[in-house]
Amino acid sequence: MTAPKVFVSYSHDSQEHKLWVLELATRLRSCGVDAILDQWDLGPGGDLPHFMEQNLMAASKVLMICTDRYVEKANRGIGGVGYEKMIVTADLMRNMEATRIIPI
């Protein structure tokens, strides 16, 4: 059986929040989940839109870490969170599989 592939979507609210997300993704991996996280998989100067597009589409689930700042960025279409929201919304409109998205 292959490990479920989960894309972790979050906003870079603070260093403390980024560390919390990193620890969550690390726990997921230790439990056999293939967590996709920019902190591991995207180097400095990497192609962020390509990273988001490819990995959002490849993931079986998307964890959305919904802080107040994340929700604000998603609603206003700002930054990476806004871009990810557009990709996920388009995917939901095509597949209507709401169980793929897990808000936390």
C-alpha positions in Angstrom: 0.0 0.0 0.0 1.4 3.4 -0.9 1.4 6.2 1.6 -1.3 8.9 1.2 0.2 12.1 -0.3 -0.9 15.2 1.6 -0.2 18.8 0.5 0.2 21.1 3.5 -1.2 24.6 2.7 -0.5 27.4 5.2 0.4 31.1 5.5 3.8 32.2 6.7 2.3 34.1 9.7 5.4 33.9 11.9 8.5 31.8 12.5 6.7 30.2 15.4 3.8 29.3 13.1 6.2 27.9 10.4 7.8 25.8 13.1 4.4 24.5 14.2 3.6 23.5 10.6 7.0 21.9 10.2 6.4 19.8 13.4 2.9 18.8 12.1 4.3 17.7 8.8 7.1 15.8 10.5 4.5 14.0 12.7 2.5 13.1 9.6 5.6 11.6 7.9 6.4 9.6 11.1 2.9 8.1 10.8 3.4 7.1 7.2 1.8 10.0 5.4 3.8 11.5 2.5 3.5 15.2 3.6 4.4 17.8 1.0 5.8 20.9 2.6 7.5 23.9 1.0 10.0 24.0 3.8 11.3 20.6 2.6 10.5 20.6 -1.1 11.0 24.1 -2.4 14.5 25.6 -2.3 15.4 29.3 -2.3 14.5 30.9 -5.6 12.4 27.9 -6.5 9.3 28.2 -8.8 6.6 28.6 -6.2 3.6 28.6 -8.6 4.9 25.4 -10.3 5.5 23.8 -6.9 2.0 24.6 -5.8 0.3 23.5 -9.0 2.2 20.2 -9.4 1.9 19.2 -5.7 -1.7 20.3 -5.2 -2.8 18.2 -8.2 -0.6 15.2 -7.1 -1.9 15.1 -3.5 -4.7 12.9 -2.5 -5.6 15.3 0.3 -4.9 19.0 1.0 -4.5 20.2 4.6 -5.4 23.8 4.9 -4.0 25.3 8.1 -6.7 28.0 8.6 -5.3 30.8 10.8 -7.0 34.2 10.6 -4.2 35.4 8.3 -4.6 32.3 6.0 -8.3 32.9 5.7 -7.8 36.6 5.0 -5.2 35.8 2.3 -7.4 33.2 0.7 -10.5 35.4 0.7 -8.6 38.3 -0.8 -6.6 36.2 -3.3 -3.2 37.3 -1.9 0.1 35.6 -2.2 0.7 31.8 -2.4 -2.4 31.1 -0.3 -4.6 33.1 -2.7 -3.1 31.2 -5.6 -3.5 27.8 -4.0 -7.2 28.7 -3.3 -7.7 29.3 -7.0 -6.2 26.0 -7.9 -8.2 24.1 -5.2 -11.4 25.9 -6.2 -11.0 25.0 -9.8 -10.3 21.4 -8.9 -13.4 21.3 -6.6 -15.5 22.6 -9.5 -14.3 19.9 -11.8 -14.5 17.0 -9.3 -16.8 18.2 -6.5 -14.9 15.9 -4.1 -15.0 18.0 -0.9 -13.5 15.2 1.2 -10.1 15.9 -0.5 -9.8 19.2 1.5 -9.2 19.1 5.2 -9.4 22.4 7.0 -7.5 22.6 10.3 
